[in-house]
């Protein structure tokens, strides 16, 4: 009987040790970014600028917020399991100043289903990448095209006109 109690007690201690070590375990964290010198917040607390080496993190759910002026901010949720080390690599997309211009009348422009305008000139700060431009006239889509933003740029919009057959 004493032997069985001792066996259960040892199992309990082992389980207790495993749970406690999992909860309070400190895991090595490295964070790299392109570009470098990016501000990193972990669970709302600034842990420095990249590259970050030998930071410590506990198992569980954590939220990373990565920001640098001139780049699109990034938010990343991570479930950390007990491990020896975690290395995270992030690439931030630059933001470019873009200008849209048209001489056409009565058009409404929509970019990515978010930004809408009817002015002849508009300036937008856009993340590098592909963007969907839709053009409306009297509530109907009259044009749709993908715009590739990879530098500050000026876009001149002209309505597509049918070819004349002479």
Rosetta blueprint (number, residue, H / E / L):
1 X L
2 X H
3 X H
4 X H
5 X H
6 X H
7 X H
8 X H
9 X H
10 X H
11 X H
12 X H
13 X H
14 X H
15 X H
16 X H
17 X H
18 X H
19 X H
20 X H
21 X H
22 X H
23 X H
24 X H
25 X L
26 X L
27 X E
28 X E
29 X E
30 X E
31 X E
32 X E
33 X E
34 X E
35 X L
36 X L
37 X L
38 X L
39 X E
40 X E
41 X E
42 X E
43 X L
44 X L
45 X E
46 X E
47 X E
48 X E
49 X E
50 X L
51 X L
52 X E
53 X E
54 X E
55 X E
56 X E
57 X E
58 X L
59 X L
60 X E
61 X E
62 X E
63 X E
64 X E
65 X E
66 X E
67 X E
68 X L
69 X L
70 X L
71 X E
72 X L
73 X L
74 X E
75 X E
76 X E
77 X E
78 X E
79 X E
80 X E
81 X L
82 X L
83 X L
84 X L
85 X E
86 X E
87 X E
88 X E
89 X E
90 X E
91 X E
92 X L
93 X L
94 X E
95 X E
96 X E
97 X E
98 X E
99 X E
100 X E
101 X E
102 X E
103 X L
104 X L
105 X L
106 X L
107 X E
108 X E
109 X E
110 X E
111 X E
112 X L
113 X L
114 X L
115 X E
116 X E
117 X E
118 X L
119 X L
120 X L
121 X E
122 X E
123 X E
124 X E
125 X E
126 X E
127 X E
128 X L
129 X E
130 X E
131 X E
132 X E
133 X E
134 X E
135 X E
136 X E
137 X E
138 X L
139 X L
140 X E
141 X E
142 X E
143 X E
144 X E
145 X E
146 X E
147 X E
148 X E
149 X E
150 X L
151 X L
152 X L
153 X E
154 X E
155 X E
156 X E
157 X E
158 X L
159 X L
160 X L
161 X L
162 X L
163 X L
164 X L
165 X L
166 X L
